[in-house]
Amino acid sequence: MKSGIVFFDNQHNSRLGTLRSLITFPILIVILILLFHPVNTWEKISGILLIAFVLCSAIAVQLPTNYKQAGVYGLLVGFVVGSVVTGVELNNSALEPKFLKWSVLLLPLITAPLAVLTYSLSSKWGWYKQS
């Protein structure tokens, strides 16, 4: 399976990538707030924003040609980021393990459908690379 990635090759495609990221960013914020609840410290807020930004950016740069490519790529993005979060949590006993312990399983299950949603809406709205 092949898939392309593009973002900063020109101003038009950069704008399209940013628009695609706006599909998933607010959804990720809501999901992560629910998973990290209660969100009562600046560290948690900044962590949620950082994870959401990284995930939505990674999903938005892909140029899938079908739903399967979008879903598999989203699954892999979630697995990679979830593995990093889990690795950090395993090396820092001060972190709350409520979400972090399961992030390697939860993030792929969250990002795969979001990547498919991004592909579906972006295809409908014409938000993919145009040379």
N, C-alpha and C positions, 0 to 999 in steps of 0.2 A: 504494500500500500504506500503510495506517495502522496505528499501534501506539500504545498508551498507555504512560505512565510514571507510577509512583507510588512514594512511599516514606514521607514524613513527614506524610501527611494525618491519620492517627490511630495510636494505639498498636498496634492489632491489625495493620494493614497494615505498620507499621514492623517488627513482629516477623516477619511473613511475608517481607518483603524481606531481613531479616537471615538467616533460614533459607535462602532461595534462594541467598544469597551463600555460604553454607557448603558448598554443593554444589561450586562451582568453586574456592574459595580453596585448599584443600589440593592439588587437582590442578594448579593453576597454580604453586604453590610447587614441586612436584616437577619439572614441566616446565622452569621457569625455572632451577632449580638445575642440571639436566642441561645446559641451554644455556649457563649462565654458568660452568660447571665450569672450574677449581676455585674454590669459594666460600671464600676464605681471608681475607677482610677484612671489617670491619664495614660499609664502604661498599657492598660487593657484597651483603651480607645485607640491609642496609636498602633498597638499590635493588630487590632481588627482592621484598621485602615490600611496598614501595610500588607497584610495577607490578602485583603480584598483587591488592593491595587495590583499586586503581583499576579494574582490569579486572573483578574479581568484583562490585564495587559497580555498575558500569555495566551489566553483564549482569542483575543482580538487580532493578534498578528497572523493567525493561521488563515490560509486560503483553501478551505476544503471544497471538494467538488460534489460531495454527497453527505448524507446524514451519518453514514458509517464512519467516514474519515473524521467528521466533526466529533462524534462520540468517542472514538478511540483516542484521538488527540486530547480531548478534554479529560478522559480517564487518566491518561499518562501524565498530564499536567498536574492533576490532583494528587496522583501517586507520588510524583517527585517532590512537590511542595509539602505534602503530608509527611513524607519520609524525613525531610529536613526538619520540620517542626517536631516530629517525634524524636529525632536524634538530639535536637537541642534540649528537649524535655528530659530525656534520659540522662543527660549530662548536667542537669540543673535541678536539684531536688527541691529548690524553693518555688518552682512553678507549680500551679495547680494542675493536677493530672486529669481533671474532669473531661475536657475536650482534647487536650494535647495527646493523651495516651491513645486515643482512638482516631486521631487525625489522619493517619496513614490509610485507614479504611473509610472514614467519613468524607474526606475531601474528594477522592475520586468519584464517590457516589453523588456528590454535589456538583462537581465540575463537568462531568460527562453530560448530564441533561442541560446544563447551562450552555455548553458548547453547541449542542444540537439546537437549542433555542436561538442562540446567536446566529448560527448558520441559517436557520429557517427565516428569521426576521430580516437578517441582512440580505439574504437572497431576494426576498420579497420587496425590500426597499431599495435594492440596487447599490448596496454598500460594499461591493467587492471590487478588487483592483481593475482599473481600466487604464490601459497603456496610452 
